[in-house]
Amino acid sequence: MVKRIKIEDFFNRFSGIPLIDVRTPAEFEDGHIPHAFNIPLFSNEERAHIGTVYKHQSREQAIAIGHHYASNKLDWYLSETRKVSTVGPVVIHCWRGGMRSEAFAEHLLNNGFKIVYVIEGGYRAFRRAFLEVFNQPGRIYILGGYTGSGKTHILRELFRKGEQVIDLEEIACHKGSAFGAIGEKKQPTNEQFSNLLFWKWRKLNFDRPVWLEDESMQIGKVTIPEVIFRRMRNAPTFFLNIPKNERVRLLVEEYSGIKTELLKEAVQRISKKLGGDRTREALEAIDKEDFHSAAEIALEYYDAYYRKGLKKRDSGKVLVLDSDTVTASFNAKKLIRIKNEYIAKRWRAS
């Protein structure tokens, strides 16, 4: 017997059980529940054919064609599923928790699998859970600072020191600048980025604050969900003010080993903002492996861009912390101390 479960049951009780997504490879690629395995009932082409028949002929004919396609792959469904779990339990879902997931689950039960769950509402139910979770009340704190301040390193250090952290750039596989794709994996689709963010977000304890890095709404090719970005814009910002020479030094350390062609391509992407002369000087500096000068020129644009963005924030919610170093452990410790003082001050005022 197929056991139907709600998406909340999956989150709370069954998320440790192997999850099988039986939608097409294209649907899965666009976006899927994190850690799911894709064992498609139909290929992309088969699914398109079935849809066309359903639309232009009849539901009955579409179902018959679906049965024909599936009947040729019954053994393959079993062998692929047994790579995930030999006899179960497993959780199955399709787009709406309908015929595809039910048929797949029945086939497993008829061939040795003991327990098979199907998510009611399928992947659509997962996507609908977003707003409720993203709107959960809680404190968000933003780590700000000019480019080269080592904010990603600081976030990791905050996490090591027991703070709750969401690293948006890690999820996006992009550092959020013209240089952001260098050294990163392929970015997820926009839908999958929001899925991955949601998966981490739902595990947070909102009785405790959560740190995020100050970001534009766009990180490379993906977009921060509006509900989260709006909360970020209204959250207190702890702005680390670090001297430019220290930030240049960190940038040189991080980028001097990168292929010069990649660096030059990144400079070209901000050439309109830099202007012709400064772009040419930056490119010449890279050719000469004078990465210090190239970083200084790039920061002329990025510092001005960040100052402009900072002015859009409520100045009463921006706490400036001066620091002479980009050493992550030192700055993380300082942030925690200032954060605790900030919380205590708010508590006394309430």
GUDOMAR-266948 format. One record per residue (C-alpha): residue number from 1; residue in three letters; z, x, y negated. Coordinates in Angstrom, 3 decimals. Each point is the difference from the previous one (the first is absolute). Layout:
% residues N
   num   residu         up       east      north
   NUM      Ala          Z          X          Y
...
***
This chain:
% residues 350
   num   residu         up       east      north
     1      Met      0.000      0.000      0.000
     2      Val     -0.896      1.235     -3.486
     3      Lys      3.032      0.192     -2.266
     4      Arg     -0.813     -0.745     -3.644
     5      Ile      2.094      1.716     -2.673
     6      Lys      0.117     -0.215     -3.781
     7      Ile     -0.746      3.048     -2.142
     8      Glu      3.679      0.181     -0.974
     9      Asp      0.922      0.246      3.694
    10      Phe     -2.456      2.858      0.370
    11      Phe      1.568      1.863     -2.933
    12      Asn      3.592     -0.585      1.093
    13      Arg     -0.160      0.107      3.789
    14      Phe     -3.338      1.123      1.380
    15      Ser     -1.392      2.714     -2.293
    16      Gly      0.939      2.653      2.569
    17      Ile     -2.252     -1.598      2.630
    18      Pro     -3.640      1.184      0.215
    19      Leu     -2.165     -2.090     -2.333
    20      Ile     -3.637     -0.739      0.852
    21      Asp     -2.444     -1.178     -2.652
    22      Val     -2.964     -1.699      1.702
    23      Arg     -2.101     -0.426     -3.145
    24      Thr     -3.273      1.883     -0.455
    25      Pro     -0.037      3.722     -0.891
    26      Ala     -1.240     -0.915     -3.495
    27      Glu      2.879     -2.430     -0.577
    28      Phe      2.460      2.596      1.275
    29      Glu     -1.471      2.711     -2.224
    30      Asp      0.319     -2.180     -3.090
    31      Gly      3.697     -0.481      0.629
    32      His      2.459     -0.313      2.866
    33      Ile      3.696     -0.146      0.770
    34      Pro      1.303      3.601      0.102
    35      His      0.239      1.524      3.488
    36      Ala     -2.229     -2.699      1.554
    37      Phe     -2.539      0.885      2.699
    38      Asn     -3.488     -1.442     -0.366
    39      Ile     -1.420     -1.430      3.227
    40      Pro     -2.743     -2.256     -1.374
    41      Leu     -0.891     -3.118      1.913
    42      Phe     -3.452      0.174     -1.644
    43      Ser     -2.021      2.737     -1.663
    44      Asn     -0.992     -0.382     -3.650
    45      Glu     -3.468     -1.153      1.005
    46      Glu      1.273     -2.443      2.615
    47      Arg      2.447     -1.538     -2.451
    48      Ala     -2.761     -0.403     -2.603
    49      His     -2.260     -1.685      2.569
    50      Ile      2.740     -2.423      1.068
    51      Gly      0.679     -0.863     -3.635
    52      Thr     -3.656     -0.693     -0.684
    53      Val     -0.270     -2.293      3.018
    54      Tyr      3.192     -1.827     -1.027
    55      Lys     -1.323     -0.550     -3.518
    56      His     -3.571     -1.008      0.802
    57      Gln      0.259     -1.565      3.464
    58      Ser      3.366     -1.126      1.389
    59      Arg      3.537      1.015      0.830
    60      Glu     -0.649     -0.589      3.704
    61      Gln     -2.998      2.333      0.064
    62      Ala      1.926      2.674     -1.898
    63      Ile      2.847     -0.206      2.534
    64      Ala     -2.463      0.284      2.871
    65      Ile     -1.552      3.132     -1.473
    66      Gly      3.471      1.433     -0.558
    67      His      0.862     -0.591      3.672
    68      His     -3.216      1.735      1.016
    69      Tyr      0.742      3.086     -2.069
    70      Ala      3.633      0.168      1.156
    71      Ser     -0.812     -0.480      3.699
    72      Asn     -1.845      3.318      0.063
    73      Lys      3.041      1.893     -1.310
    74      Leu      2.931     -1.468      1.931
    75      Asp      0.762      3.217      1.896
    76      Trp     -0.298      2.039     -3.182
    77      Tyr      2.557     -2.212     -1.772
    78      Leu      2.476      0.671      2.802
    79      Ser     -0.585      3.743      0.213
    80      Glu      0.350      0.416     -3.769
    81      Thr      3.162     -2.090     -0.098
    82      Arg      1.544      1.980      2.865
    83      Lys     -0.400      3.142     -2.120
    84      Val      2.421     -1.687     -2.400
    85      Ser      2.342     -1.662      2.525
    86      Thr     -0.471     -0.184      3.761
    87      Val      1.441     -3.495      0.619
    88      Gly      1.432     -1.076     -3.368
    89      Pro      1.605     -1.208     -2.049
    90      Val     -2.663      0.100     -2.698
    91      Val     -0.591     -1.919     -3.229
    92      Ile     -3.507     -1.334     -0.724
    93      His     -1.549     -1.250     -3.200
    94      Cys     -3.386     -0.863     -1.478
    95      Trp     -0.848     -1.329     -3.476
    96      Arg      1.765     -3.380      0.208
    97      Gly      1.764      0.145      3.353
    98      Gly     -2.671     -2.246      1.516
    99      Met     -2.505      0.154      2.816
   100      Arg     -0.566      3.750      0.084
   101      Ser      3.650      0.968      0.406
   102      Glu      0.754     -2.923      2.357
   103      Ala     -2.932      0.859      2.290
   104      Phe      0.918      3.688      0.052
   105      Ala      3.660     -0.767      0.733
   106      Glu     -0.858     -2.395      2.863
   107      His     -2.262      2.637      1.546
   108      Leu      2.857      2.529     -0.017
   109      Leu      2.446     -2.483      1.526
   110      Asn     -2.487     -0.824      2.750
   111      Asn     -0.322      3.676      0.866
   112      Gly      3.495      1.351      0.431
   113      Phe      1.537      0.027     -3.457
   114      Lys      3.486     -1.513      0.024
   115      Ile      0.682     -0.886     -3.649
   116      Val     -2.615     -0.522     -2.702
   117      Tyr      0.831     -1.178     -3.511
   118      Val     -2.504     -1.392     -2.511
   119      Ile      0.707      0.045     -3.736
   120      Glu     -0.393     -3.468     -1.507
   121      Gly     -2.357      0.170     -2.945
   122      Gly     -1.151      3.485      1.060
   123      Tyr     -0.892      2.632     -2.554
   124      Arg     -0.187     -2.644     -2.717
   125      Ala      3.711     -0.746      0.494
   126      Phe      0.731      3.717     -0.419
   127      Arg     -1.880      0.073     -3.295
   128      Arg      1.761     -3.138     -1.233
   129      Ala      3.380      1.667      0.484
   130      Phe     -0.774      2.449     -2.845
   131      Leu      1.166     -1.877     -3.064
   132      Glu      3.315     -1.042      1.470
   133      Val      0.877      3.583      0.926
   134      Phe     -1.410      1.658     -3.129
   135      Asn      1.930     -2.444     -2.184
   136      Gln      3.362      0.732      1.602
   137      Pro      2.494      0.779     -2.787
   138      Gly      1.154      3.578     -0.247
   139      Arg      0.138      3.063     -2.211
   140      Ile     -3.069      2.166     -0.429
   141      Tyr      0.210      3.357     -1.762
   142      Ile     -3.088      1.866     -1.149
   143      Leu     -0.317      3.775      0.091
   144      Gly     -2.131      1.064     -2.940
   145      Gly     -1.188      3.326     -1.339
   146      Tyr     -3.106      1.797     -1.148
   147      Thr     -2.565      1.260      2.521
   148      Gly      1.261      3.122      1.750
   149      Ser      3.662     -1.045     -0.077
   150      Gly      0.099     -0.049      3.796
   151      Lys      0.870     -3.697      0.226
   152      Thr     -1.178     -0.315      3.606
   153      His      2.229      2.918      1.022
   154      Ile      2.898     -1.606     -1.856
   155      Leu     -0.512     -3.328      1.779
   156      Arg      0.155      1.791      3.345
   157      Glu      3.155      1.777     -1.075
   158      Leu      1.548     -3.296     -1.140
   159      Phe     -0.769     -1.421      3.441
   160      Arg      1.636      2.987      1.691
   161      Lys      3.071     -0.609     -2.131
   162      Gly      0.294     -3.572      1.261
   163      Glu     -1.823     -1.909     -2.732
   164      Gln     -2.472     -2.783      0.806
   165      Val     -3.536      1.063     -0.906
   166      Ile     -3.478     -1.522      0.151
   167      Asp     -2.691      2.670     -0.430
   168      Leu     -3.013     -1.983     -1.191
   169      Glu     -2.265      3.055     -0.103
   170      Glu      0.817      0.852      3.601
   171      Ile     -0.911     -3.529      1.080
   172      Ala     -3.175      0.096     -2.116
   173      Cys     -1.018      3.479      1.255
   174      His     -0.678      0.926     -3.625
   175      Lys      1.940      1.810     -2.736
   176      Gly     -1.161     -2.394     -2.692
   177      Ser     -2.135      2.293     -2.173
   178      Ala     -3.525      1.388     -0.090
   179      Phe      1.359      2.724      2.304
   180      Gly      1.845     -2.549      2.145
   181      Ala     -2.307     -0.125      3.025
   182      Ile      0.009      3.766      0.536
   183      Gly      1.680      0.888      3.272
   184      Glu      0.664     -3.644      0.913
   185      Lys     -1.178     -2.174      2.887
   186      Lys     -2.446     -2.843     -0.550
   187      Gln      1.590     -2.757     -2.066
   188      Pro      0.810     -3.292      1.729
   189      Thr     -1.773     -3.136     -1.125
   190      Asn      1.705     -1.849     -2.819
   191      Glu      1.167     -2.650      2.462
   192      Gln      1.408      2.569      2.406
   193      Phe      1.765      1.816     -2.849
   194      Ser      1.850     -3.212     -0.834
   195      Asn      0.758     -0.523      3.723
   196      Leu      1.521      3.466      0.289
   197      Leu      1.998     -0.479     -3.199
   198      Phe      1.247     -3.372      1.217
   199      Trp      1.044      1.503      3.353
   200      Lys      2.215      2.540     -1.763
   201      Trp      1.199     -2.431     -2.660
   202      Arg      1.334     -2.544      2.479
   203      Lys      2.322      2.612      1.522
   204      Leu      1.729      0.843     -3.286
   205      Asn      3.619     -0.863     -0.742
   206      Phe     -0.110     -1.569     -3.447
   207      Asp      3.754      0.274     -0.393
   208      Arg     -0.911      3.607     -0.817
   209      Pro     -2.526      1.277     -2.580
   210      Val     -3.514      1.056      0.974
   211      Trp     -1.882      2.906     -1.611
   212      Leu     -3.745     -0.100     -0.702
   213      Glu     -2.161      2.422     -1.935
   214      Asp     -1.505     -1.162     -3.273
   215      Glu     -3.616     -0.921      0.757
   216      Ser     -2.995     -1.703     -1.507
   217      Met     -0.896     -3.236      1.753
   218      Gln     -2.935      1.820      1.615
   219      Ile      0.681      2.928      2.358
   220      Gly     -3.400      1.393      0.833
   221      Lys     -1.911     -2.944      1.453
   222      Val      2.994     -2.188      0.856
   223      Thr      2.001     -2.315     -2.224
   224      Ile      3.745     -0.539     -0.066
   225      Pro      0.694     -3.715      0.645
   226      Glu      0.493     -1.732     -3.334
   227      Val      3.439     -1.347      0.908
   228      Ile      1.240      3.554      0.698
   229      Phe     -1.723      1.565     -2.994
   230      Arg      1.517     -2.597     -2.318
   231      Arg      3.473      0.837      1.328
   232      Met     -0.677      3.698     -0.413
   233      Arg     -0.983     -0.487     -3.639
   234      Asn      3.253     -1.853     -0.707
   235      Ala      2.225      2.469      1.853
   236      Pro      2.073      2.816     -1.564
   237      Thr     -1.947      3.270     -0.163
   238      Phe      1.735      3.341      0.476
   239      Phe     -2.381      2.345     -1.802
   240      Leu      0.271      3.695      0.878
   241      Asn     -1.010      2.086     -3.000
   242      Ile     -1.005      3.404      1.365
   243      Pro     -1.608      2.789     -2.090
   244      Lys     -3.768      0.328      0.297
   245      Asn      0.116      3.617      1.174
   246      Glu      2.140     -0.988      2.990
   247      Arg     -2.358     -2.833      0.890
   248      Val     -3.034      2.279     -0.300
   249      Arg      1.654      2.440      2.380
   250      Leu      0.560     -2.743      2.596
   251      Leu     -3.577     -1.258     -0.302
   252      Val     -1.355      3.512      0.519
   253      Glu      2.141      0.353      3.128
   254      Glu     -1.276     -3.296      1.399
   255      Tyr     -3.689      0.232     -0.890
   256      Ser     -0.935      3.679     -0.095
   257      Gly     -0.764     -0.008      3.737
   258      Ile     -2.425     -2.920     -0.308
   259      Lys     -3.767      0.580      0.112
   260      Thr     -1.236      0.586     -3.537
   261      Glu     -2.814     -2.529      0.405
   262      Leu      2.516     -2.772      0.625
   263      Leu      1.980      0.997     -3.083
   264      Lys     -3.137      0.087     -2.125
   265      Glu     -1.060     -3.443      1.229
   266      Ala      3.409     -1.342     -1.007
   267      Val     -0.287      1.550     -3.464
   268      Gln     -3.425     -1.624     -0.400
   269      Arg      1.583     -3.389      0.672
   270      Ile      2.136      0.336     -3.157
   271      Ser     -2.672      1.778     -2.058
   272      Lys     -0.490     -2.921     -2.401
   273      Lys      3.700      0.080     -0.858
   274      Leu      0.161      3.790     -0.278
   275      Gly     -3.162      0.330     -2.053
   276      Gly     -2.944      2.319      0.616
   277      Asp      1.552      3.254     -1.251
   278      Arg      3.319     -0.352      1.848
   279      Thr     -1.779     -1.105      3.185
   280      Arg     -2.222      3.077     -0.122
   281      Glu      3.023      2.251     -0.594
   282      Ala      1.856     -1.553      2.943
   283      Leu     -2.989      0.457      2.314
   284      Glu     -0.432      3.614     -1.078
   285      Ala      3.701      0.634      0.579
   286      Ile     -0.274     -1.369      3.546
   287      Asp     -3.022      2.219      0.681
   288      Lys      2.063      2.994     -1.134
   289      Glu      2.946     -1.232      2.117
   290      Asp      2.009     -0.278     -3.198
   291      Phe      1.774     -3.083      1.300
   292      His      2.741      0.293     -2.592
   293      Ser     -2.438     -0.621     -2.870
   294      Ala     -1.758     -2.783      1.894
   295      Ala      3.317     -1.774      0.627
   296      Glu      0.982      0.295     -3.663
   297      Ile     -3.264     -1.634     -1.065
   298      Ala      0.341     -2.820      2.539
   299      Leu      3.528     -0.715     -1.218
   300      Glu     -1.305     -0.581     -3.530
   301      Tyr     -1.587     -3.177      1.338
   302      Tyr      2.680     -1.014      2.494
   303      Asp      2.933      0.474     -2.389
   304      Ala     -1.714     -2.078     -2.693
   305      Tyr     -0.872     -2.671      2.575
   306      Tyr      3.585     -0.176      1.254
   307      Arg      1.472     -0.162     -3.507
   308      Lys     -2.286     -2.946     -0.722
   309      Gly      1.192     -1.792      3.130
   310      Leu      3.650      0.731     -0.765
   311      Lys     -0.302     -1.739     -3.369
   312      Lys     -0.856     -3.240      1.801
   313      Arg      3.437     -0.050      1.598
   314      Asp      3.158     -1.439     -1.503
   315      Ser      1.505      3.062     -1.724
   316      Gly      3.459     -1.331      0.768
   317      Lys     -0.720      0.399      3.708
   318      Val     -1.269      3.603     -0.195
   319      Leu      2.626      2.655      0.674
   320      Val     -1.224      3.499     -0.885
   321      Leu      1.460      2.824      2.101
   322      Asp     -0.753      3.523     -1.200
   323      Ser     -0.396      2.617      2.699
   324      Asp     -1.107      3.634     -0.177
   325      Thr     -1.262      0.170      3.560
   326      Val     -2.295     -1.731      2.500
   327      Thr      2.434      0.804      2.830
   328      Ala      0.133     -3.294      1.901
   329      Ser      3.517      0.333      1.420
   330      Phe      1.466      0.710     -3.446
   331      Asn     -1.833     -2.903     -1.651
   332      Ala      0.811     -2.432      2.823
   333      Lys      3.689      0.818     -0.294
   334      Lys     -0.176     -0.513     -3.761
   335      Leu     -1.795     -3.332      0.424
   336      Ile      2.613     -1.302      2.427
   337      Arg      2.811      0.936     -2.399
   338      Ile     -1.708     -1.677     -2.970
   339      Lys     -0.883     -3.026      2.128
   340      Asn      3.640     -0.416      1.051
   341      Glu      1.130      0.296     -3.611
   342      Tyr     -2.611     -2.589     -1.004
   343      Ile      1.204     -2.429      2.686
   344      Ala      3.629      0.496     -1.000
   345      Lys     -0.842     -0.605     -3.660
   346      Arg     -1.834     -3.223      0.839
   347      Trp      2.896     -1.130      2.194
   348      Arg      2.538      0.572     -2.789
   349      Ala     -2.229     -1.884     -2.451
   350      Ser     -0.359     -3.022      2.288
***
